[in-house]
Each structure stands twice: as structure tokens, then as C-alpha cells.
């Protein structure tokens, strides 16, 4: 399994709505609205990197109110 943090920027005032909509999606461990340069931070899990990428492009980026995402895979060194 591959896990990643997905950092999300949203339109003004949309962070809570975006986090709530993403939270119910398959493969999402957590979705929190936060302060700082990003508005929502999601922790996701997928079978492999390809499935993770498809999840981000097909599911997360299609949520209304999202302007930008940055996917950070977790590595175990």
C-alpha cells in the first residue's frame, strides 16, 4: 500500500466544504481543513502509486472549490 498527504488550496471560504466532501471518499484516511498556505490536508491510501494518481486526478481534483493540489507520498527511510 502507498500512503500520501495531499495538500489542497481552495477558493476562499470553501475549505470546510471541500474537506467534508473528500472525507467520505474511498481511500481517504483523513481530510482536515487547516490554516496556512494550504486550506485542506488529506491523508490517502491506495494499492500503488498509479492508483493513487488516478484517485487524485479523477476524484479529488474534481471536487468543486479546489484550485490546486500537491501530492506528497509517504516514504519510510
C-alpha positions in Angstrom: 0.0 0.0 0.0 1.1 3.6 -0.7 0.1 6.5 1.5 0.3 10.2 0.7 -0.5 13.6 2.0 -2.4 15.7 -0.5 -2.1 19.4 0.2 -5.1 21.3 -1.3 -5.7 25.0 -2.0 -9.3 26.1 -2.3 -11.4 29.1 -3.2 -11.9 31.5 -0.3 -14.5 30.1 2.1 -14.6 26.6 0.6 -12.1 24.7 2.8 -14.6 23.1 5.2 -16.9 22.1 2.3 -14.1 20.6 0.3 -12.7 18.6 3.3 -16.2 17.3 4.1 -16.8 16.1 0.6 -13.4 14.4 0.3 -13.6 12.8 3.7 -16.3 10.3 2.5 -14.3 9.1 -0.5 -12.8 5.6 -0.8 -9.1 5.5 0.1 -9.2 8.6 2.3 -7.9 8.2 5.8 -8.5 11.8 6.9 -9.4 15.2 5.5 -8.8 18.2 7.6 -9.3 21.9 6.9 -6.2 23.8 8.2 -4.7 27.3 8.2 -1.6 28.3 6.3 -0.6 28.2 2.7 -2.9 25.2 2.1 -6.5 25.0 3.1 -7.1 21.3 3.4 -4.7 18.4 4.1 -5.8 14.9 3.1 -4.1 11.6 4.0 -4.9 8.9 1.5 -4.1 5.3 0.9 -4.0 3.3 -2.4 -2.9 0.0 -3.7 0.0 1.6 -5.6 1.3 4.9 -7.0 -0.8 4.6 -10.2 -4.0 4.0 -8.3 -3.1 7.0 -6.0 -2.6 9.2 -9.0 -5.9 8.2 -10.5 -7.6 8.9 -7.2 -6.2 12.4 -7.1 -6.9 13.3 -10.7 -10.3 11.6 -11.1 -11.8 12.1 -7.6 -10.1 14.8 -5.6 -9.3 17.3 -8.3 -12.9 17.2 -9.5 -14.3 18.5 -6.2 -15.8 21.9 -6.7 -13.8 24.7 -5.0 -10.3 23.2 -5.4 -7.8 25.4 -7.2 -4.6 23.4 -6.7 -3.3 20.1 -5.2 0.2 18.8 -4.3 0.6 15.1 -3.6 3.4 14.1 -1.2 3.8 10.3 -1.0 4.9 8.9 2.4 8.4 7.2 2.3 9.8 5.0 5.0 13.6 5.6 5.2 
